[in-house]
Amino acid sequence: MILLPFLGVFVYLIARGRGMGERELKQAQRNEEQFRSYVHQSAGSGSQAEELSRLAELKNRGEITEAEFQQAKNKVLMA
């Protein structure tokens, strides 16, 4: 009687544990993106150098492709 609840918990964690971690990671990424968006909107648009630096950082982390980087860079430089 004492072991059955613990066994149930362990089976559940083994069966569903990976999905829980993945959902937590996705939620953390969404929170991070929302925070960055909020900070960017609150701070207003920075200088071209700041924008280009931010774009370069995104490209280096692999969050945007080279083509997306070039397109965004051209947009910043044209503004």
PyMOL CGO cylinders between C-alpha atoms (Angstrom):
from pymol import cmd
from pymol.cgo import CYLINDER

trace = [
    CYLINDER, 0.00, 0.00, 0.00, 2.86, 2.37, 0.72, 0.3, 1, 1, 1, 1, 1, 1,
    CYLINDER, 2.86, 2.37, 0.72, 4.85, 1.53, -2.42, 0.3, 1, 1, 1, 1, 1, 1,
    CYLINDER, 4.85, 1.53, -2.42, 1.99, 1.72, -4.91, 0.3, 1, 1, 1, 1, 1, 1,
    CYLINDER, 1.99, 1.72, -4.91, 1.65, 5.55, -4.93, 0.3, 1, 1, 1, 1, 1, 1,
    CYLINDER, 1.65, 5.55, -4.93, 5.41, 5.98, -5.30, 0.3, 1, 1, 1, 1, 1, 1,
    CYLINDER, 5.41, 5.98, -5.30, 5.49, 3.41, -8.10, 0.3, 1, 1, 1, 1, 1, 1,
    CYLINDER, 5.49, 3.41, -8.10, 2.72, 5.30, -9.88, 0.3, 1, 1, 1, 1, 1, 1,
    CYLINDER, 2.72, 5.30, -9.88, 4.65, 8.57, -9.62, 0.3, 1, 1, 1, 1, 1, 1,
    CYLINDER, 4.65, 8.57, -9.62, 7.84, 6.98, -10.98, 0.3, 1, 1, 1, 1, 1, 1,
    CYLINDER, 7.84, 6.98, -10.98, 6.00, 5.39, -13.90, 0.3, 1, 1, 1, 1, 1, 1,
    CYLINDER, 6.00, 5.39, -13.90, 4.35, 8.71, -14.70, 0.3, 1, 1, 1, 1, 1, 1,
    CYLINDER, 4.35, 8.71, -14.70, 7.67, 10.57, -14.61, 0.3, 1, 1, 1, 1, 1, 1,
    CYLINDER, 7.67, 10.57, -14.61, 9.33, 8.00, -16.84, 0.3, 1, 1, 1, 1, 1, 1,
    CYLINDER, 9.33, 8.00, -16.84, 6.46, 8.06, -19.33, 0.3, 1, 1, 1, 1, 1, 1,
    CYLINDER, 6.46, 8.06, -19.33, 5.82, 11.83, -19.34, 0.3, 1, 1, 1, 1, 1, 1,
    CYLINDER, 5.82, 11.83, -19.34, 9.05, 13.33, -18.01, 0.3, 1, 1, 1, 1, 1, 1,
    CYLINDER, 9.05, 13.33, -18.01, 10.55, 14.26, -21.38, 0.3, 1, 1, 1, 1, 1, 1,
    CYLINDER, 10.55, 14.26, -21.38, 7.41, 16.08, -22.48, 0.3, 1, 1, 1, 1, 1, 1,
    CYLINDER, 7.41, 16.08, -22.48, 7.33, 18.05, -19.23, 0.3, 1, 1, 1, 1, 1, 1,
    CYLINDER, 7.33, 18.05, -19.23, 10.90, 19.23, -19.79, 0.3, 1, 1, 1, 1, 1, 1,
    CYLINDER, 10.90, 19.23, -19.79, 10.19, 20.18, -23.40, 0.3, 1, 1, 1, 1, 1, 1,
    CYLINDER, 10.19, 20.18, -23.40, 7.08, 22.15, -22.43, 0.3, 1, 1, 1, 1, 1, 1,
    CYLINDER, 7.08, 22.15, -22.43, 9.00, 23.93, -19.69, 0.3, 1, 1, 1, 1, 1, 1,
    CYLINDER, 9.00, 23.93, -19.69, 11.77, 24.85, -22.16, 0.3, 1, 1, 1, 1, 1, 1,
    CYLINDER, 11.77, 24.85, -22.16, 9.28, 26.19, -24.70, 0.3, 1, 1, 1, 1, 1, 1,
    CYLINDER, 9.28, 26.19, -24.70, 7.54, 28.24, -22.01, 0.3, 1, 1, 1, 1, 1, 1,
    CYLINDER, 7.54, 28.24, -22.01, 10.87, 29.68, -20.87, 0.3, 1, 1, 1, 1, 1, 1,
    CYLINDER, 10.87, 29.68, -20.87, 11.72, 30.61, -24.46, 0.3, 1, 1, 1, 1, 1, 1,
    CYLINDER, 11.72, 30.61, -24.46, 8.34, 32.29, -24.93, 0.3, 1, 1, 1, 1, 1, 1,
    CYLINDER, 8.34, 32.29, -24.93, 8.80, 34.22, -21.68, 0.3, 1, 1, 1, 1, 1, 1,
    CYLINDER, 8.80, 34.22, -21.68, 12.28, 35.32, -22.77, 0.3, 1, 1, 1, 1, 1, 1,
    CYLINDER, 12.28, 35.32, -22.77, 11.00, 36.48, -26.16, 0.3, 1, 1, 1, 1, 1, 1,
    CYLINDER, 11.00, 36.48, -26.16, 8.10, 38.36, -24.57, 0.3, 1, 1, 1, 1, 1, 1,
    CYLINDER, 8.10, 38.36, -24.57, 10.50, 40.04, -22.13, 0.3, 1, 1, 1, 1, 1, 1,
    CYLINDER, 10.50, 40.04, -22.13, 12.84, 41.07, -24.95, 0.3, 1, 1, 1, 1, 1, 1,
    CYLINDER, 12.84, 41.07, -24.95, 9.91, 42.42, -26.94, 0.3, 1, 1, 1, 1, 1, 1,
    CYLINDER, 9.91, 42.42, -26.94, 8.67, 44.40, -23.94, 0.3, 1, 1, 1, 1, 1, 1,
    CYLINDER, 8.67, 44.40, -23.94, 12.11, 45.84, -23.25, 0.3, 1, 1, 1, 1, 1, 1,
    CYLINDER, 12.11, 45.84, -23.25, 12.58, 46.75, -26.90, 0.3, 1, 1, 1, 1, 1, 1,
    CYLINDER, 12.58, 46.75, -26.90, 9.19, 48.49, -27.05, 0.3, 1, 1, 1, 1, 1, 1,
    CYLINDER, 9.19, 48.49, -27.05, 9.76, 50.27, -23.73, 0.3, 1, 1, 1, 1, 1, 1,
    CYLINDER, 9.76, 50.27, -23.73, 13.22, 51.48, -24.64, 0.3, 1, 1, 1, 1, 1, 1,
    CYLINDER, 13.22, 51.48, -24.64, 12.16, 52.62, -28.07, 0.3, 1, 1, 1, 1, 1, 1,
    CYLINDER, 12.16, 52.62, -28.07, 14.17, 52.02, -31.14, 0.3, 1, 1, 1, 1, 1, 1,
    CYLINDER, 14.17, 52.02, -31.14, 17.89, 52.43, -30.54, 0.3, 1, 1, 1, 1, 1, 1,
    CYLINDER, 17.89, 52.43, -30.54, 20.59, 53.64, -32.83, 0.3, 1, 1, 1, 1, 1, 1,
    CYLINDER, 20.59, 53.64, -32.83, 21.51, 51.82, -36.00, 0.3, 1, 1, 1, 1, 1, 1,
    CYLINDER, 21.51, 51.82, -36.00, 24.64, 50.48, -34.35, 0.3, 1, 1, 1, 1, 1, 1,
    CYLINDER, 24.64, 50.48, -34.35, 22.60, 48.97, -31.50, 0.3, 1, 1, 1, 1, 1, 1,
    CYLINDER, 22.60, 48.97, -31.50, 20.17, 47.39, -33.94, 0.3, 1, 1, 1, 1, 1, 1,
    CYLINDER, 20.17, 47.39, -33.94, 22.97, 45.95, -36.06, 0.3, 1, 1, 1, 1, 1, 1,
    CYLINDER, 22.97, 45.95, -36.06, 24.66, 44.61, -32.93, 0.3, 1, 1, 1, 1, 1, 1,
    CYLINDER, 24.66, 44.61, -32.93, 21.44, 42.94, -31.83, 0.3, 1, 1, 1, 1, 1, 1,
    CYLINDER, 21.44, 42.94, -31.83, 20.94, 41.42, -35.29, 0.3, 1, 1, 1, 1, 1, 1,
    CYLINDER, 20.94, 41.42, -35.29, 24.51, 40.11, -35.33, 0.3, 1, 1, 1, 1, 1, 1,
    CYLINDER, 24.51, 40.11, -35.33, 23.96, 38.52, -31.93, 0.3, 1, 1, 1, 1, 1, 1,
    CYLINDER, 23.96, 38.52, -31.93, 20.79, 36.81, -33.16, 0.3, 1, 1, 1, 1, 1, 1,
    CYLINDER, 20.79, 36.81, -33.16, 22.63, 35.53, -36.23, 0.3, 1, 1, 1, 1, 1, 1,
    CYLINDER, 22.63, 35.53, -36.23, 25.55, 34.24, -34.15, 0.3, 1, 1, 1, 1, 1, 1,
    CYLINDER, 25.55, 34.24, -34.15, 23.19, 32.35, -31.85, 0.3, 1, 1, 1, 1, 1, 1,
    CYLINDER, 23.19, 32.35, -31.85, 21.53, 30.78, -34.89, 0.3, 1, 1, 1, 1, 1, 1,
    CYLINDER, 21.53, 30.78, -34.89, 18.15, 32.35, -34.23, 0.3, 1, 1, 1, 1, 1, 1,
    CYLINDER, 18.15, 32.35, -34.23, 18.06, 33.96, -37.69, 0.3, 1, 1, 1, 1, 1, 1,
    CYLINDER, 18.06, 33.96, -37.69, 19.58, 32.87, -40.98, 0.3, 1, 1, 1, 1, 1, 1,
    CYLINDER, 19.58, 32.87, -40.98, 22.13, 34.78, -43.03, 0.3, 1, 1, 1, 1, 1, 1,
    CYLINDER, 22.13, 34.78, -43.03, 19.39, 35.82, -45.48, 0.3, 1, 1, 1, 1, 1, 1,
    CYLINDER, 19.39, 35.82, -45.48, 17.17, 37.10, -42.65, 0.3, 1, 1, 1, 1, 1, 1,
    CYLINDER, 17.17, 37.10, -42.65, 20.15, 38.95, -41.19, 0.3, 1, 1, 1, 1, 1, 1,
    CYLINDER, 20.15, 38.95, -41.19, 20.92, 40.66, -44.50, 0.3, 1, 1, 1, 1, 1, 1,
    CYLINDER, 20.92, 40.66, -44.50, 17.28, 41.60, -45.03, 0.3, 1, 1, 1, 1, 1, 1,
    CYLINDER, 17.28, 41.60, -45.03, 16.96, 43.07, -41.53, 0.3, 1, 1, 1, 1, 1, 1,
    CYLINDER, 16.96, 43.07, -41.53, 20.32, 44.84, -41.85, 0.3, 1, 1, 1, 1, 1, 1,
    CYLINDER, 20.32, 44.84, -41.85, 19.22, 46.48, -45.10, 0.3, 1, 1, 1, 1, 1, 1,
    CYLINDER, 19.22, 46.48, -45.10, 15.97, 47.55, -43.45, 0.3, 1, 1, 1, 1, 1, 1,
    CYLINDER, 15.97, 47.55, -43.45, 17.87, 49.13, -40.53, 0.3, 1, 1, 1, 1, 1, 1,
    CYLINDER, 17.87, 49.13, -40.53, 20.30, 50.92, -42.82, 0.3, 1, 1, 1, 1, 1, 1,
    CYLINDER, 20.30, 50.92, -42.82, 17.53, 52.25, -45.06, 0.3, 1, 1, 1, 1, 1, 1,
    CYLINDER, 17.53, 52.25, -45.06, 15.56, 53.68, -42.13, 0.3, 1, 1, 1, 1, 1, 1,
]
cmd.load_cgo(trace, "trace")
